[in-house]
Amino acid sequence: MYLIGVDGGTESLRAGVYDLTGTLVASSSSPYTTQYPSPGWAEQEPEDWWEALGKAVRTAVHEAATKKGAGFSKEHILAVCVDTTCCTVVALDAERVPLRPALLWMDMRSADQAAAVAATGDIALKVNGDGQSPVSAEWMVPKSLWLKQNEPEVWDKAVTICEYQDYINFRLTDRMCASVNNASVRWHYSTARGWPSSLLKSLGISELLSKWPQELLAPGEAVGKLHSDAAHHLGLLEGTLLAQGGADAFIGMLGLGVVKPGQLALLTGSSHLQLGIASSEMHGQGIFGTYPDAVLPGAHVVEGGQTSTGSIVNWFKRVILDSTVEYGVLDREASAVPIGCEGLSCLDHFQGNRTPHTDALSRGALVGLTLKHSRGHVFRCLMEGIAFGTRLILETMSAQSYCPESIAIAGGATKSLLWLQIHADVCNVPFVLTKDIEAPMLGCAILASVCAGVYPNVPTAANAMVQVDVVIQPNAQAHALYQQPYEQYKGLYTALKPTFHRNILSQELAIVDGRVNDCTSLSLHDHSVQRSNCFTTAASIGTSSPPCILSASLLAADFSCLSSEISAALAAGCDWIHIDMFDGSYVDNFTIGPPVLKALRARHPNVCFDCHLAVKDPAHYVKEVAAAGASLMTFHAEVLGGDTKAMQEVAGAIRAAGMRPGIALAPETPASVVMQLLKCGDVDLVLCMTVTPGFGGQKLIPEVLNKVSELRRVFPDVNIQVDGGINASTSVLAVQAGANILVAGSAVFSPASVIMYPTAAVGAGCSSTLMTAGFTNRDVKILKSAVDAIKSPFFHVES
Ligand SMILES: O=C(CO)[C@H](O)[C@H](O)COP(=O)(O)O
């Protein structure tokens, strides 16, 4: 008797025919293509998956028949099970026909929507680092929200929003159902808490609940039987049983025999994925999950990940060396190098860090290079750095009392015995190598066997079908020798993070709309920006210098028509809109709150809203302000008593919610209070209040400019903002002192410099008048001359 496991991967679909002991009899693979319509986007055609499925299964079955002769026939196939890539999202019409290409898991177009999901602070986000880590744009809810916001016609016609997995199962059986596995690990569903209704409600996308498949089946449950067309397409018999699958990597856990608490699967390829089984629920910063019942009833899955691992090794061989150099040769050279590579360290964040830092702006590094170091040193140091990244993930899990007793490893890293031993020694855990390296496909065969009743449950089936090849034991002496290089590795991220964050900002600044910024384009550039890339809105005075920005303070605008006031300020050349959100407690003025911001964001989707919160408890407002649409959130050092750790925590929460963090200092607060924060790159901006915070129209306190100069001396590339009493005369002093972001309220909006017309008085002849839906219309020409005067020092400053 036989079983068929199918693994629908990113680039191809593989089908395998297995016997009941888990031995692979025959297999076949069929590729499909991915389209990349825009940077960061990735799409696939569902019809291509269907074609690949038919081809691969037919070929594998044919090969099995050839090999086994009379011992094999289609009647001997007990069940089929398919896994697929996860959060590959398909929109189907009422006839269950795709309305557009599928958004592949790696498609990153929904980054803004992911930040909005994180900003809700919903209970369902416990699986995202206990609600403290960002939500990935890969996941189901951000992608669905993107569809709703950007393709409303598709959204309205979509009767079903589902996964690659669900689409294939539907084509095979006519039953539309989802897998508990996919829903638990990427849809914010939980068998404990149910559907994420409150999350979807906060996002205004409650209808997704009725678009998702209404039935959920656990991995291994029977989806149904192949109907005649499907059977014909696969070259199998009508009525063959189909078992529910799930996300490829998670089903791969089963194919590695990871079925008991304390076991962990390490799936390696271009990235590393750590998936462990825990006996109870746990959450913590830096880990994903746990997902209850996601692969096995009663078990909780904890997840960690390294974005680039095999891809780094491959990059070194392909780009730095020569593709013809064999890995075996590099392995031999690396094995002659002592542990720790004689002081050479590698930070493995070549594509950012997924866990535990969850930092998309982090980058890779080789540190400690000397002329003595050889090619073998560099190759070994890459392997060690990646293994250190795995150890850091295990250490983060162990902070939640999860310590794996063994790690079953699959994928590319298993091809190097040296690298396997490095992993085992660094992590001080035995590494288990199984005979079948196609873990997801075997995982599917295991699920098919349970569905067909061959084995009573998944653990029993896995014990019978997964064969251990070799166990690599850690060497205690080597583990001890890795301690010092590991500590060195951990220090790299802390030391380099400020540089990485600043560099990325500089790169963002260097190009706006494909052209390099310079001051002369100040009045020309447009205001369409990504909220998270607000610094790109301003022109730079040089690629390594921070940008020059004028932020118009709404405190001096006409509150009866804020939206048109914003339009007028932008049309006149202001770069950002400064919103003073005061709580009437920290300062004696009660101003604008999140509901107003939300209404303004709806009218101005792309502008940078630079929000200054003079409030007693900034942490309390982070999620609300983010959800309302702030780009930047600046809070006061004084309200946290200048405590660096407390400020770092609030700044971290602001960043995790998808905004840029800024720190504000009242006029009397010294620069020393924020030195550490700026050194570590925890905030993207420091605001030096040049008046006592509270009210517009005050005179600039000149002593504050000494603080600005002091900060600029220490931090040549930090964003320094000044606010209060900034006008055409004081802006020169502020810029000379080192400020690069000016906030001006009265000088932009004051009636003395701007003529305001009642709407009725605006005639057809007033071509330069900005016509808006508001009650007040401003003469943009006059507003612009006020703005140009405030901005004039930007044109003369030396970089
Ligand atoms: O934060 C503020 C007051 O606390 C205002 O943003 C600031 O004072 C700007 O107003 P003006 O340019 O009129 O001085």
The ligand as an SDF file (V2000), in Angstrom:
LIG
                    3D

 14 13  0  0  0  0  0  0  0  0999 V2000
    4.5110   73.0810   20.3080 O   0  0  0  0  0  0  0  0  0  0  0  0
    4.1160   74.2080   20.2030 C   0  0  0  0  0  0  0  0  0  0  0  0
    3.8040   74.9670   21.4000 C   0  0  0  0  0  0  0  0  0  0  0  0
    3.9890   74.1690   22.5040 O   0  0  0  0  0  0  0  0  0  0  0  0
    3.9140   74.8050   18.8400 C   0  0  0  0  0  0  0  0  0  0  0  0
    4.0720   73.8110   17.8530 O   0  0  0  0  0  0  0  0  0  0  0  0
    4.9200   75.9000   18.5820 C   0  0  0  0  0  0  0  0  0  0  0  0
    4.9210   76.8380   19.5830 O   0  0  0  0  0  0  0  0  0  0  0  0
    4.7140   76.5190   17.2310 C   0  0  0  0  0  0  0  0  0  0  0  0
    4.0600   77.6950   17.2960 O   0  0  0  0  0  0  0  0  0  0  0  0
    4.6920   79.0760   16.8900 P   0  0  0  0  0  0  0  0  0  0  0  0
    5.4230   78.8440   15.6080 O   0  0  0  0  0  0  0  0  0  0  0  0
    3.4790   79.9100   16.7460 O   0  0  0  0  0  0  0  0  0  0  0  0
    5.6140   79.5120   17.9810 O   0  0  0  0  0  0  0  0  0  0  0  0
  1  2  2  0
  2  3  1  0
  2  5  1  0
  3  4  1  0
  5  6  1  0
  5  7  1  0
  7  8  1  0
  7  9  1  0
  9 10  1  0
 10 11  1  0
 11 12  2  0
 11 13  1  0
 11 14  1  0
M  END
$$$$
